[in-house]
Amino acid sequence: MLYSRSSPSSRRRGGAVLETILILPILLYMGFGTVEFGYYFYVKHSCEGAARDGCRAAIVAGAQYSDVTSAVSSSMSAANLGSSGYTVTVQDNGTTITSLSSKVAGDTITVTVTCTWGTAGQGYRPWNMIGSSKQVIGTAVMRDEG
């Protein structure tokens, strides 16, 4: 008995569609997850860079608190995160300060930039894999030059 080559393929016509239907949601989930987590790490890196810039502004002699906030502000604006509702905290040897007048040479200056993922990640949460209340924190520590 002779079999034609077209007969087995004619019985499998719906196989490709079924496989696509089963795999497509998984691929979409992975694709959107990659976008969301990639943007999360971009925001985290930007917060760390802004904290580092603020710390550099704080450690020089004669630095003012406004130098720190303006350095952080310009760095966050450059990363298009100026409206992310971020907060800046400056610590001198572990104590939160609002003025740099009391720092002396050798002090450890810590600058922390914190924002909420719900405001920083707007538009990049296709399936809300990361909760909107998640805190994105960037911290930098440097020794004061005096």
N, C-alpha and C positions, 0 to 999 in steps of 0.2 A: 504494500500500500504506500502510495506516495503522499507526502505531506508538503504543503506549500509553506513557504517562509512567512507569508502574511497572516496565516491563521493564528499562531500564538500571539502576535502583536495585536491582532484585532480583539483578543480577549482581555488585554491589559490596558486598554485605552484610558481608564479612569485611575490607574495607579499613580501616575505623575501628579494628577490633581489632588488626590488624597494625601500623598506625601507632602505636597506644598501646603495644604491646609493644616497638616499636623506640625510642620516645621516653622512656618511663617511667624506664628505668635512668639515662639522662642527666639527667633532671630530678631524680631522687632524689639522684644524685651531687652535682649542683649545690646542692641544698637542704641536704644534710648537710654539704657543704663550707662553705657559708655559715655554718651554725651553728658548726662547729668553728673556722673562722678568725675568726669574730666573737668567740667566747669567748677565743681566743688573744690578740686585741687588747685585750680587756677585762683579761686577766691582765697583759699588758704595761703597759697604762695604770695599773693598780693598783700594780704594782711601781714605776713611775716616780713615782706620787703618794706612795707610802710613802717612797721615797728623798728626795723633796722635803721631806716632813714631817720626816724624820730630819735632813736638812741644815739646816732652819730651827731645829731644836732644838740643833744643834751650833754654830751661828755666834754665838749670844748670849753675852755675857760671863758667866763663871762656869758655863758648861755642863759637865755631866758625861757620860761615855760612856753611862751608864745612861739619860740623857735621850734620847739618840739611839735606843737599842734599844727603849725603851718607846714612843717616837713611831712608830717603824716597826711595832712589834708592834700598836699600837692601830689604825693605818691598815690593816694587812693583815687584822686581825680584822674590821674594819668592812666590808672587801671580801669577807668569808667565805673568806679565804685563809690564816688563821692556822695551819692544819695542813698547809701546802703544802711544808714542809721548806725554807723560804727561808733564805738566809744574808745577813748584813749586813757590809759592808766599809767602813771609814772611812779616808780618806786625807787627810793634811795636806801640801800641796805635792807630791803624787805619792808620798809615803811612807806605807805602811799603818801605822796606829797603833791602839792599844787603850786609850789614855788621851788626854783632851783638855787635859791640864795644860800641855803644851808649846806649844800654839798661841798665836800672837800676832796682834794686829790686822793685817789685810791678807792673812793667809794664805788660800790657796785650799783650802776643805774640800770633799771629794768623798765622797758616800755612794752606795754601790752595793748594790742589793737583787737577789739572784739566786735563782731557783728552777728546778727541772726541770719541763718540761711533763708528764712522766709522773706526777708527784705533784700538780701544780697543776691539770692538765686532766682529772682523773679524772671519768668519767661524761660527758665532752663530746667523746669521740673515737669517733664512731660507725663510721668506717671507717679510723681511724688514718692520716689524711692527713699529720699532723704527727708526726714521730718522737718517741717517749717520752723520748729522751735530749736533746732540744732544750732549750737553756738560754734562759730568759726573763729578761732583764736590764733593770733600771731604774736609771738613774744621774741624780744631781743634783749640780751644782757651784755653790757660793756662796762669796763672800768673807767672811771672818771679821770681825765687828764689833769684836771686842776687848773 
